[in-house]
Amino acid sequence: MNTPATDPILIWGAGAIGASLGAAFIGSGEEVVFVDAASDHVAAINARGLTITGPVAPRQVLARAFLPEEVAGTYRRCILAVKAHDTAAAVATLAQHVAAQGYVVSAQNGLNEEIIAARLGRERTIGCFVNFGADYLEPGVVLYGGRGAVVIGELEGAMTPRITELQVLFQTFEPAAIATTNIWGYLWAKLTYAALVFATALTNDSIADVLAEQAYRPMLTRLAREVVAVSRAEGIRLERFSGFDTSAFLPETTPAATARGFDEMVAFNSKSAKTHSGVWRDLAIRKRRTEVDTQLGPIVEAGRRHGISTQVTAGVISRIHEIEAGRRSLGRASLEELEAITPESSS
């Protein structure tokens, strides 16, 4: 059992994101406590330490790790890094470990800040956008394959002392980490990119190879434009981040500018040792449920509220579900089917 005596950082979820961040924090001199539901991963960290492999910042650090039912005490600085669909259950358990004046940073994919805030309050929830490439490989080992944007921000947009403190902390992982007054602009921009990544995960090809394929760019453009349209209807001012510019998918954008946007994404992903998405790994290797409902589902729901068609997004979701259920194989046939979707057809 663990009773913190100083000011350790609690990282709930020691997978690709949580482990990569935590190892860097430990390397900078911070005390980190990991919590993870995978008993073999927890045992490996406690026995051998946490190993970060890959071309960016390989290291091995000694760390303490606990199963959710084993950890004790309360923590001022908490980082939630579980899969999006595990957020509600994780927060229900994590809540008792958040100090009265503490907070939870959502270092996840999707719009999980709203789920956290519903349980803990908006004043105890901090938004976080991450876009680096990392993968869980095996118990105690995580690949950090490529650098990417890291952004911290208050949900209401204020620039507070704790945001400044967190920016300094996250800069020990990514020197270019920034603080923002528009965290929702980054999170919704990531959803636009995520929609494209989910589409690439329908195949066994790399992210860069699918984005580079001219035959699929018209469909991928329609997909991205659906998310941009919904974002604008929600009143979101979208932000640009490393390797991705949502302005490439505005209705008024020229074809040449859209092509440059794709080329930027291809160049960014081609530099990473992480060639395939975590979504693909969930489908092809780990054979488990993906984050598709919690990431792309809100886009379809918001589109329905605003009367905006999200047929291609819904088509991606349904095909991911079929692969999860073993009723569809990974392959380019899924992309060809999506290419056939028109405003008048059904997904």
Phi, psi and omega per residue, in radians:
M1 nan 2.720 -3.060
N2 -2.234 2.203 3.030
T3 -2.089 1.863 -3.044
P4 -1.171 2.374 3.139
A5 -1.903 -0.315 -3.107
T6 -1.967 -2.131 3.111
D7 -2.391 1.048 -3.107
P8 -1.218 2.796 3.066
I9 -1.670 2.236 3.079
L10 -1.682 2.080 3.090
I11 -1.927 1.961 -3.072
W12 -1.712 1.764 -3.034
G13 1.969 1.766 -3.055
A14 -1.832 0.652 3.093
G15 -1.475 -2.563 -3.028
A16 -0.992 -0.880 -3.095
I17 -1.300 -0.929 -3.057
G18 -1.067 -0.738 -3.127
A19 -1.183 -0.710 -3.140
S20 -1.088 -0.797 3.114
L21 -1.127 -0.864 -3.064
G22 -1.065 -0.687 3.135
A23 -1.094 -0.703 3.112
A24 -1.163 -0.711 3.124
F25 -1.097 -0.737 3.104
I26 -1.087 -0.729 3.122
G27 -1.070 -0.458 3.134
S28 -1.538 -0.001 3.099
G29 1.820 0.019 3.123
E30 -1.374 2.654 2.994
E31 -1.602 2.234 -3.088
V32 -2.201 2.380 3.030
V33 -2.019 2.117 3.123
F34 -1.670 2.506 2.991
V35 -2.236 2.292 3.133
D36 -2.600 2.596 -3.106
A37 -1.431 -0.230 -3.116
A38 -1.517 1.913 -3.048
S39 -1.118 -0.600 3.141
D40 -1.215 -0.606 3.101
H41 -1.184 -0.780 3.106
V42 -1.064 -0.789 -3.126
A43 -1.106 -0.696 -3.124
A44 -1.157 -0.729 3.129
I45 -1.087 -0.780 -3.124
N46 -1.187 -0.542 -3.095
A47 -1.461 -0.719 -2.998
R48 -2.135 -0.116 -3.039
G49 1.597 3.114 3.130
L50 -1.807 2.212 -3.131
T51 -1.865 2.201 3.020
I52 -1.894 2.051 -3.129
T53 -1.933 2.948 -3.137
G54 2.084 3.131 -3.004
P55 -1.466 -0.189 -2.970
V56 -1.540 -1.109 -3.073
A57 -2.544 1.141 -3.130
P58 -1.117 2.439 3.141
R59 -2.913 2.851 2.976
Q60 -2.247 2.250 -3.095
V61 -2.202 2.586 3.009
L62 -1.436 2.390 -3.079
A63 -2.652 2.793 3.035
R64 -1.815 2.393 3.135
A65 -2.370 2.557 -3.083
F66 -2.407 2.658 2.906
L67 -1.312 2.736 -3.093
P68 -0.946 -0.632 -3.100
E69 -1.390 -0.125 -3.090
E70 -1.705 -0.474 -3.038
V71 -1.264 2.586 -3.141
A72 -2.370 2.917 3.078
G73 1.559 3.091 3.082
T74 -2.131 2.725 -3.018
Y75 -2.375 2.440 3.103
R76 -1.317 -0.743 -3.072
R77 -1.885 1.898 -3.130
C78 -2.109 2.365 3.107
I79 -2.126 2.137 3.112
L80 -1.698 2.183 -3.063
A81 -2.410 0.647 3.089
V82 -1.565 2.953 3.043
K83 -1.036 2.594 -3.041
A84 -0.991 -0.708 -3.094
H85 -1.281 -0.141 3.070
D86 -1.716 0.045 -3.015
T87 -1.059 -0.900 -3.059
A88 -1.035 -0.804 -3.131
A89 -1.156 -0.694 -3.133
A90 -1.144 -0.756 -3.127
V91 -1.125 -0.626 3.128
A92 -1.046 -0.625 3.117
T93 -1.486 -0.675 -3.112
L94 -1.162 -0.538 -2.989
A95 -0.876 -0.719 -3.089
Q96 -1.191 -0.264 -3.102
H97 -1.757 0.029 3.111
V98 -1.586 2.110 -3.114
A99 -1.058 2.779 -3.098
A100 -0.970 -0.663 3.115
Q101 -1.806 0.321 -3.109
G102 -1.606 -3.078 -3.093
Y103 -2.660 2.882 3.065
V104 -2.107 2.209 3.055
V105 -1.683 2.203 -3.125
S106 -1.558 1.516 3.100
A107 -1.568 1.256 -3.004
Q108 -2.438 -3.112 3.006
N109 -1.820 2.415 3.132
G110 1.876 -2.865 -3.087
L111 -1.917 0.843 -3.029
N112 -1.256 -0.263 3.114
E113 -0.961 -0.646 -3.132
E114 -1.166 -0.630 3.118
I115 -1.181 -0.762 3.122
I116 -1.107 -0.805 -3.102
A117 -1.110 -0.585 3.131
A118 -1.102 -0.508 -3.140
R119 -1.622 -0.745 -3.011
L120 -1.805 -0.300 -3.041
G121 1.756 2.557 -3.098
R122 -1.146 -0.516 -3.122
E123 -1.239 -0.264 3.137
R124 -1.922 0.271 -3.119
T125 -2.140 2.323 3.140
I126 -2.166 2.341 3.139
G127 -1.396 2.574 3.126
C128 -2.582 2.325 3.104
F129 -2.010 2.213 3.082
V130 -2.267 2.482 -3.137
N131 -2.477 0.537 3.087
F132 -1.571 2.839 -3.101
G133 -1.702 2.078 3.123
A134 -2.622 2.691 3.140
D135 -2.507 2.436 2.928
Y136 -1.301 2.214 -3.104
L137 -1.789 -0.841 -3.120
E138 -2.870 2.952 -3.141
P139 -0.893 2.141 3.108
G140 1.469 0.001 -3.051
V141 -2.319 2.231 3.117
V142 -2.286 2.406 3.049
L143 -1.567 2.178 2.957
Y144 -1.847 1.754 -2.919
G145 -1.722 -0.289 -3.102
G146 -2.951 2.398 -3.139
R147 -1.271 2.721 3.115
G148 -2.863 3.106 -3.054
A149 -1.142 2.516 3.020
V150 -2.360 2.197 -3.049
V151 -2.386 2.411 3.126
I152 -2.096 2.469 3.101
G153 -2.874 2.594 3.019
E154 -1.226 2.577 -3.123
L155 -1.079 -0.590 -3.106
E156 -1.633 0.025 3.010
G157 1.599 0.014 -3.134
A158 -1.280 2.615 3.055
M159 -1.745 1.693 -2.995
T160 -1.810 2.872 3.100
P161 -1.016 -0.629 -3.118
R162 -1.233 -0.487 3.066
I163 -1.215 -0.713 3.069
T164 -1.077 -0.746 3.111
E165 -1.077 -0.764 -3.131
L166 -1.194 -0.624 3.088
Q167 -1.035 -0.780 3.113
V168 -1.074 -0.741 3.116
L169 -1.084 -0.855 -3.081
F170 -1.220 -0.357 3.061
Q171 -1.230 -0.283 3.027
T172 -1.263 -0.328 3.034
F173 -1.654 -0.894 -3.141
E174 -2.223 1.858 -3.076
P175 -0.968 -0.447 -3.116
A176 -1.612 0.195 3.126
A177 -1.025 2.429 -3.081
I178 -2.192 2.829 2.976
A179 -1.827 2.550 -3.067
T180 -2.382 2.723 2.978
T181 -1.716 0.092 -3.091
N182 -2.360 1.037 -3.097
I183 -1.118 -0.569 3.137
W184 -1.157 -0.522 3.081
G185 -1.126 -0.604 3.081
Y186 -1.318 -0.728 -3.088
L187 -1.147 -0.697 3.108
W188 -1.280 -0.580 3.045
A189 -1.102 -0.689 3.102
K190 -1.126 -0.597 3.081
L191 -1.111 -0.636 3.089
T192 -1.082 -0.832 3.095
Y193 -1.125 -0.687 -3.126
A194 -1.068 -0.664 3.114
A195 -1.021 -0.744 3.106
L196 -1.139 -0.709 -3.135
V197 -1.141 -0.706 3.086
F198 -1.072 -0.657 3.102
A199 -1.121 -0.724 3.124
T200 -1.127 -0.511 -3.106
A201 -1.268 -0.143 3.066
L202 -1.261 -0.236 -3.127
T203 -2.045 3.026 3.035
N204 -1.632 0.057 3.131
D205 -1.373 2.781 3.119
S206 -1.219 2.843 3.085
I207 -0.986 -0.853 -3.082
A208 -1.091 -0.696 -3.107
D209 -1.145 -0.709 3.135
V210 -1.193 -0.760 -3.132
L211 -1.166 -0.454 -3.132
A212 -1.424 -0.301 -3.059
E213 -1.286 1.975 -3.084
Q214 -1.041 -0.572 -3.078
A215 -1.111 -0.461 -3.079
Y216 -1.729 -0.161 -3.071
R217 -1.106 -0.628 3.082
P218 -1.055 -0.759 3.119
M219 -1.173 -0.759 3.126
L220 -1.122 -0.585 3.074
T221 -1.127 -0.780 3.112
R222 -1.084 -0.679 3.108
L223 -1.064 -0.879 -3.137
A224 -1.109 -0.657 -3.128
R225 -1.169 -0.524 3.055
E226 -1.068 -0.807 -3.105
V227 -1.181 -0.699 3.105
V228 -1.086 -0.732 -3.140
A229 -1.106 -0.743 3.114
V230 -1.153 -0.726 3.121
S231 -1.022 -0.801 -3.134
R232 -1.123 -0.681 3.110
A233 -1.133 -0.513 3.099
E234 -1.392 -0.055 3.129
G235 1.428 0.388 -3.097
I236 -1.572 2.338 3.010
R237 -1.683 1.814 -3.025
L238 -1.234 2.542 -3.131
E239 -1.902 2.720 3.006
R240 -1.575 2.551 3.033
F241 -2.478 3.060 -3.011
S242 -0.892 2.073 3.068
G243 1.410 0.057 -3.092
F244 -2.626 2.281 3.125
D245 -2.282 1.922 -3.091
T246 -1.111 -0.376 3.134
S247 -1.109 -0.310 3.088
A248 -1.163 -0.243 -3.053
F249 -2.098 0.349 3.000
L250 -1.288 2.599 -3.115
P251 -0.997 -0.558 -3.087
E252 -1.507 -0.055 -3.104
T253 -1.219 2.432 -3.135
T254 -1.261 2.697 3.083
P255 -0.980 -0.623 3.141
A256 -1.143 -0.697 3.136
A257 -1.209 -0.651 3.077
T258 -1.116 -0.730 3.107
A259 -1.068 -0.692 3.098
R260 -1.114 -0.646 3.101
G261 -1.066 -0.769 3.082
F262 -1.106 -0.746 -3.118
D263 -1.087 -0.632 3.085
E264 -1.093 -0.769 3.141
M265 -1.120 -0.717 3.124
V266 -1.091 -0.781 -3.136
A267 -1.105 -0.738 -3.129
F268 -1.112 -0.826 -3.089
N269 -1.271 -0.472 3.130
S270 -1.187 -0.365 -3.114
K271 -1.478 -0.222 -3.033
S272 -1.599 2.488 3.025
A273 -1.271 -0.236 3.047
K274 -1.564 1.689 -3.025
T275 -1.474 -0.509 -3.108
H276 -2.060 2.717 -3.080
S277 -1.352 2.845 3.011
G278 -1.084 -0.516 3.082
V279 -1.080 -0.826 3.113
W280 -1.043 -0.750 3.129
R281 -1.078 -0.697 3.102
D282 -1.067 -0.711 -3.094
L283 -1.371 -0.820 -2.974
A284 -1.541 -0.558 -3.007
I285 -1.962 -0.913 -3.047
R286 -1.503 -0.236 3.067
K287 0.908 0.919 -3.113
R288 -2.377 2.972 -3.139
R289 -1.072 2.467 3.113
T290 -1.696 -3.136 3.112
E291 -1.570 0.282 -2.975
V292 -1.042 -0.694 -3.099
D293 -1.213 -0.667 -3.103
T294 -1.437 -0.344 3.089
Q295 -1.666 -0.913 -3.076
L296 -1.595 -0.413 3.123
G297 -0.963 -0.799 3.124
P298 -1.062 -0.462 3.100
I299 -1.180 -0.791 3.125
V300 -1.135 -0.731 3.138
E301 -1.098 -0.797 3.131
A302 -1.168 -0.651 3.085
G303 -1.052 -0.699 3.117
R304 -1.110 -0.725 3.129
R305 -1.084 -0.649 -3.062
H306 -1.657 0.009 -3.121
G307 1.224 0.546 -3.134
I308 -1.847 2.265 3.124
S309 -1.202 2.310 3.062
T310 -2.265 0.804 -3.063
Q311 -1.081 -0.718 -3.108
V312 -1.242 -0.713 3.081
T313 -1.029 -0.814 3.105
A314 -1.088 -0.610 3.103
G315 -1.140 -0.675 3.072
V316 -1.114 -0.805 -3.127
I317 -1.010 -0.848 -3.074
S318 -1.115 -0.636 -3.139
R319 -1.293 -0.609 3.025
I320 -1.072 -0.768 3.113
H321 -1.015 -0.727 -3.121
E322 -1.150 -0.648 3.088
I323 -1.188 -0.752 3.110
E324 -0.994 -0.660 -3.082
A325 -1.498 -0.029 3.133
G326 1.381 0.293 -3.126
R327 -1.725 -0.027 -3.126
R328 -2.546 2.512 3.100
S329 -1.692 2.687 3.022
L330 -1.166 2.362 3.136
G331 2.945 2.905 -3.080
R332 -1.251 -0.209 3.110
A333 -1.014 -0.610 3.130
S334 -1.119 -0.705 3.115
L335 -1.172 -0.645 3.118
E336 -1.148 -0.645 3.067
E337 -1.136 -0.733 3.117
L338 -1.138 -0.614 3.116
E339 -1.076 -0.510 -3.096
A340 -1.392 -0.206 3.141
I341 -1.205 2.256 3.083
T342 -2.115 2.898 3.127
P343 -0.970 -0.405 -3.104
E344 -1.643 -0.188 -3.046
S345 -1.717 2.989 -3.139
S346 -1.814 2.573 3.084
S347 -1.469 nan nan
